[in-house]
C-alpha cells in the first residue's frame, strides 16, 4: 500500500481579482490588497474564498512498501498548471491513500478549482465506483472513507469546535511543528522572491502531518510499538540522509523535543 501525505501553499489569485473587479493596471500587490479588503468587509476576515487562491507549492511525503520520500513537486520555475498536473499524476501512478491536515476543508477544494482552471484531468481521483468497484465504498471524495484521511477532521470527531491546528497538534506529540514560517506569511514571502523558502516550509508541514499520522495509525492499532518505532526511524534516517538545511533544522528540533 502507498501513502501520500500532502500540503499546498497558496497566494491570492491576482489575475482573477484584476479581471473580476476590473482593476486594470493596478500592481499585483494593490490587487491583493483590494481582494483582502473586500473579503474583510464581506466576512469580517481577510481569508479569501478558496476559488480565489493560486497554488505556488505542493509538497508530498510518499511511503511505499520499501521507501519513504519527501519532496516538492516540480521546481522553483514550475508554474501552477505543472505542479497541479504532477499532483494528480501521482495519484494515477501510485493510487495512494492520501493523508492531510485540513485537506478536505482547504487543500483539495483549492486543487479542484485550479485543476478545473488548467484543464487537468484526474480520472482516478474522481472515481466513485462507476468504472472501478473498489472505489464505490472507499474513494477520495467521501468525508468518511479511508482513501483520504484528513487528520484534523478525523481527530476532532468531525466537530468544528474540537479542531486543532497542525502546529499545536505536532508539538503536543513531541514533533517540531512550524519553525518560524506559517501560511499567513506566504504572500509576503512570495512577493520577496522566497519561493524556495515556501517550498521548504511546505515540506516540513508534510513531515509534521506524516508523523502525526503515524501516531494515529498506532492509536488505531494498525501499527504496534515496534512498527511505529521503525516508521519513525525511517523518517528520521531519510531526513538525515537528505542533508539539506531546512530538514536539518527540522531534525534538530525533533531531536531536542
GIHURA-V869492 format. One line per field, one symbol per residue. psi: psi as a letter, one per 20 degrees, with the letter a starting at -180 (. if undefined). burial: 1 if it has 16 or more other ideal C-beta (glycine too) atoms within 10 Angstrom, else 0. A space follows every 50 residues. Layout:
psi: ???
burial: ???
This chain:
psi: ppqnpqqqqrrpnhggggghjljcjqrgghggggggghhghgijqjoqqh ijqppiqpqqopoahjrpqprqqbaiiprggghgghghhhghgilrpqpr okhhifgghghgghhggjlpqmhggjpjihiohhigjnrihphjrihooo hggghjkkohijqqrgghgghhjjrhaqmiqrhiiggggghjkkhhhggg ghhhghgggghghghghghijipagggghggghggghggghhlqghhhgg gghghi.
burial: 00111111111111011100000000010011111101100000010101 01111111111110000101011100010110111111011001111111 11111111011111101001010110100000001000110000001111 11111000000000011011000011111010100110110001101111 11111111111111111100001000010011001001100000011001 1011000
